[in-house]
Amino acid sequence: METIKIGIFGLRRGATFIDSIKVCNGEIVAVCERDEKLIAEVKNDLPKNTVFFTDFDSFIAHPMDCVLLANFFHEHTPYAIRCLEKGIHVLSECTASSTLAECVALARTARNSNAKYMLAENYPFMLFNQEMKRICDGGTLGKIVYAEGEYNHPMDWYDTAAVRSIRPYETHWRNYLPRSYYITHSLAPLMYVTGARPLRVSAMAINDPLPADCPTLSHVSDIAAIITTQNSDGSVFKVTGCSAFGAHGNSYRFCGTNGQIENLRGMGDTLMLRYNAWQVPEEMKEVNCYVPDWNEEDREDAAHAGHGGGDYFVIRHFFDCIRNDTDPCFDYRFAACLSAVAILAHRSILHGCQPFDIPDFDKDEDCKKYENDTLSPFCYSDGTMPTIPCCSVVDYAPTEEQTVAFNKV
Ligand SMILES: NC(=O)c1ccc[n+]([C@@H]2O[C@H](COP(=O)([O-])OP(=O)(O)OC[C@H]3O[C@@H](n4cnc5c(N)ncnc54)[C@H](O)[C@@H]3O)[C@@H](O)[C@H]2O)c1
């Protein structure tokens, strides 16, 4: 198997892929990270000849086949474009793009590049999602007409160490993250399993202000975005973006004309597959509850990888596409569509649930319409400040008490 030379940009999330890269015969030849502490933590796990950079342009001048973009959530597109223009394959963490103008720019560049672009979306590859795809593809559920995706990630707002660790300063992206923007883990599995593409979106927020005395600098008091999409195959999806109600978990449900399948909340990988009493396939029961298993050849590598094996399959699929010159399943169209749903769902929330059409970034007229749409709720590394609110309560900001508690040593 040909060795793939990869560079990692951003070592917080980036470091969690090291084992899967090794297992898939990748060689980490370069790393770009400004935080020296993170470099020290992983140095022993990396090859002796790995070269470390703090500047992106010097980093991508180093010889490599591909780059894993695991830098800040909202700053992937400009770096993806620079790699694609240099013919370096890109595996980008979520989200692909933080504005519609970036979606347009990414699509235009990826279309014209010989290098491959893939979103590093791992949740579709979790064991139960792969099994639900197998069942839906098998056809016994009939036509899939409705699906739900829930990525629910509450946190203990009084756990100061945890809050400071993932939201280290006020302008960090997580403190300005609208609930609809971190959508890939709830929506991508639905698109992957069904093959449907959202065409129209509308959304509403659930708002519940954080405790007045907890240590936080968050500018978002929404705890969920409830998002509905109308899709290319006539189906409807309902997803949460990244929500924060009790209790932690991610769950998916696919409803067909003959039956439905879902992973059971709080029950590990357990699936419930049910059929209409008059449409039960041979050798099945009306109600089937079971835990699927990996294929023999994937079991060990998947079991050791993060996110229920998802991280391993992301690397394996991306490397296979490079080795075999095939198209990634989560290409720029898939990735830009996810970002557009996230962005326009938030716009819908800010405009009283107004529905928006999702642009087709392969269409010239849609690209023209959005090429200058730079509206964003984030603070960027170059000093660009938010141009829209990040929360449904548009003037919400951390209280003085919260700020003092966050800064207390
Ligand atoms: N798919 C998943 O399951 C999953 C899980 C966690 C994070 N993520 C994604 O990973 C990405 C990173 O998130 P994170 O949790 O690691 O936190 P983070 O965004 O705080 O960390 C980003 C890292 O990139 C480095 N960085 C950013 N710009 C840089 C530059 N110009 N030069 C050098 N270094 C730079 C920072 O120093 C930092 O260490 C985000 O896109 C996030 O959505 C995905």
The ligand as a Gaussian input file, in Angstrom:
#p B3LYP/6-31G(d) Opt

LIG

0 1
 N      -15.183000      15.830000      14.036000
 C      -15.048000      15.846000      15.337000
 O      -15.469000      14.944000      16.024000
 C      -14.348000      17.020000      15.966000
 C      -14.028000      17.020000      17.322000
 C      -13.341000      18.146000      17.852000
 C      -13.024000      19.212000      17.032000
 N      -13.369000      19.163000      15.713000
 C      -13.011000      20.275000      14.823000
 O      -11.603000      20.466000      14.860000
 C      -11.280000      21.834000      14.651000
 C      -10.383000      22.326000      15.777000
 O      -11.065000      22.296000      16.994000
 P      -10.293000      22.044000      18.377000
 O      -11.232000      21.385000      19.296000
 O       -9.023000      21.351000      18.078000
 O      -10.013000      23.465000      19.029000
 P       -9.367000      24.837000      18.498000
 O      -10.124000      25.311000      17.343000
 O       -9.338000      25.700000      19.674000
 O       -7.878000      24.465000      18.077000
 C       -7.315000      24.858000      16.866000
 C       -5.810000      24.706000      16.921000
 O       -5.257000      25.190000      15.687000
 C       -4.137000      26.034000      15.951000
 N       -4.084000      27.079000      14.916000
 C       -5.125000      27.803000      14.427000
 N       -4.707000      28.674000      13.480000
 C       -3.365000      28.495000      13.383000
 C       -2.361000      29.103000      12.573000
 N       -2.655000      30.074000      11.673000
 N       -1.076000      28.680000      12.689000
 C       -0.757000      27.702000      13.584000
 N       -1.673000      27.084000      14.394000
 C       -2.967000      27.492000      14.288000
 C       -4.415000      26.656000      17.318000
 O       -3.211000      27.035000      17.970000
 C       -5.150000      25.515000      18.047000
 O       -4.263000      24.692000      18.755000
 C      -12.596000      22.575000      14.551000
 O      -12.931000      22.735000      13.218000
 C      -13.589000      21.612000      15.206000
 O      -14.884000      21.760000      14.694000
 C      -14.012000      18.103000      15.179000

